[in-house]
């Protein structure tokens, strides 16, 4: 057996040539396609953040809002400018052909794809660092630097796909997806600084500027502040010289934030509780135990760029989430850094731990997939009967419709999952990324099943269109409608799915109709915005959201 030249070196990685096998490109691309594409087509905007962002984009595309201060029926946006610009331009160019929802979703699907690609190249460049390379064997047989870097890049991409927290949030048309892509771009710029003389500076400047105008200026400033000392203390002269660009990008982003008035603080005071720990545990699974193992095994190299840079990004996202009271969308920005750290755990991962990850993934995702299939068969074929009864009770009025294409895609995905499990458990594989192939494949398969077999159920439960349709039967379209106590999600629902002239002013001249959002858990309404309903308003009827037991719309007509 080959032995390293020296075991006293701080580098813990021992990787043979056989273990540094790259994942076939067509397999990697298939993983990305299976993860990105489901849910792009044929899906309604889901409440709350997804539908709210769609409302602001549509208002910009219709010319009913200022591009420098997006508003929706008078309410200002809170997610920066860039995300709404991206969606509204796409709606303007493609909305007539594809519909506003799909047109707005396409550029965000491309942003998710760019996030995966940027993470791959960032990990590839970080793994090429001399101090990140595995130790050489006494008689040869160690992995080549390029093969080792490609293998870890494949592993990091699989780790990001496997993160449970990214599954839904990464497929929405929200400002946080722009922030996630900008975070990956910043990490790529730092990682490629010793190798890309021109693209790396442009990447860090564009990344921090994008964060500044997409609702996360403080995150961008913190990224720059944390990355600057790492660059200055690096042994690589190229990275030390690059600190000038990091400082320039940070100052540019801060000035841009000040120019557009993007500085906002969303700090939620309070001590961390058990709910926050649960969020951290499931949202970042399965990368957080791998990242923790990396920090222990590579603890003597904590100051080197391949550990310090992703660690800085991960810590910034984690602390921001804690400061915002356990905000999952802020925590999403920690995932690229955690994925890179998780990849560097694989050269030192024990075989027993790898086997535990495999068997947990097989059990968890197979069970989840069977639940999806059982409910689908119950709703469409009546066997078994109880799941269909539960669906009818929770979603009154829902009617299942058969779609052959969705069934074919679900069957193909299920066969691919069965083949993947057989491949992984049938023979011992030496590649480093083997421990992440089943978690990533299980997440992609589960998302595919949800966006095919369960898509009608999820759309009915999470879309606001059914409720707005009921409202349209009671209110004539084209009329002026007062949404008196509506927040952003409710206004977006009425704006996107309805055809009324909306306002929030109860004294608007010519407005004879008013709709009030109410919860049955609260006492009956007697006032709205501090004004008695008995003075000038007559109750007409109630419209309930069938997918939610307590949420209702109360319709009033001006007396």
ZIGI-V712680 format. One line per field, one symbol per residue. ss: DSSP state (~ for helix, > for strand, _ for the rest). psi: psi as a letter, one per 20 degrees, with the letter a starting at -180 (. if undefined). burial: I if it has 9 or more other ideal C-beta (glycine too) atoms within 8 Angstrom, else O. A space follows every 10 residues. Layout:
ss->???
psi->???
burial->???
This chain:
ss->___>______ _____>____ ____~~~~~~ ~~~~~~____ ________~~ ~~~~~~~~~~ ~_________ >>__>>____ _~~~~~~~~~ ~~~~~~~~_~ ~~~~~~~~~~ ~~~~~~~~~~ ~~~~~~~__~ ~~____>___ _>__~~~~~~ ~~~~~~~~~~ ~~___~~~~_ ____~~~~~~ ~~~~~~~~~~ ~_______~~ ~~~~~~~~~~ ~~____~~~~ ~~~~~~~~~~ ~~____~~~~ ~~~~~~~~~~ ~~~~~~~~~~ __________ ___~~~~~~~ ~~~___~~~~ ~~~~~~~_~~ ~___~~~~~~ ~~~~~~~~~~ ~~~____~~~ ~~~~~~~~~~ ~~~__~~~__ ~~~~~~~~~~ ~~~~~~~~~~ ~~~~~~~~~~ ~___~~~~~~ ~~~~______ ___~~~~~~~ ~~~~~~~~~~ ~~~~~~____ ___~~~~~~~ ~~~~~~~~~~ ____~~~~~~ ~~__~~~~~~ ~~~~_____> >>>____~~~ ~~~~~~~___ >>>_______ __>>>>>>>_ ______>>__ >>____>>>> >>>>______ >>>>>>>>_
psi->pqqqhpjiqi pipoprhhhl pqpphhgghh ggghhggpig qjpqpqqggg hghhghghgg hikjqphimp qolipqqjka ggghggghgh ghhihhgiqh ghhhhghhhh hgghggghhg hghghhiiph iiqrqqqhkr irqqgggggh ghggggghgg hiphhigghi krmrhhhghg hhghhghggg hjgihohghg ghghghghhg hhjjjlhhgg ghgghhhghg ghjqiohhhg hihghggghg hggghhghgj lioqplpoqq qqahhhgggh ghhjpjhghg ghhghghkhi khiqhigggh gggghggghg gghkklohhh hhiiggghgg hhhihhhjpq hhgghggghg gggghggghh gggghghghh ijorhghhgg ghghmpippq ppohghgggh gghghhgggg ggghihqpqi qhjhiihggg hggggghggh jfhjghghgh hiqighghgh hhhhppqirp pongkqaggg ghghggialr oqqjoijppi oiqppppqpi irqqphqpkj pphiniqppf rpoqohiphi prpppqpp.
burial->OIOIOOOOOO IOIIIIIOII IOIOOOOIOO IIOIIIIIII OOIOIIIOII IIIIIIIIII IOOOIOOOOI IIIOIOIOII IIIIIIIIII IOOIIOOOOI IIIIIIIIIO IIIIIIOIII IIIIIIIIIO IIIIIOIOOO OIIOOOIIII IIIIIIIIII IIIIIIIOII IIIIIIIIII IIIIIIIIII IIIIOOOOII IIIIIIIIII IIIIIIIIII IIIIOIIIOI IOOIOIOOII OIIOIIIIII OIIIOIIIOI OIOOOOOOOO OOOOOIIOII IIIIIIIIOI IOIIIOIIOO IIOIIIIIII IIIIIIIIOI IIOIOIIIII IIIIIIIIII IIIIIIIIIO OOIIOOIIOO IIOIIIOIIO OIIIIIIIIO OOOOOOIIOO IIOOIOOIOO OOOOOIIOII OOIIOIIOOI IOIIOOOOOO IIIIIIIIII IIIIIIIIII IIIIIIIIII IIIIOIIIII IIOIIOOOII IIIIOIOIII IIIIIIIIOI OIIIOIOIOO IOIIIIIIOO OOOOIOOIOO OOIOOOIOOO OOIIIIIOOO OIIIIIIIO
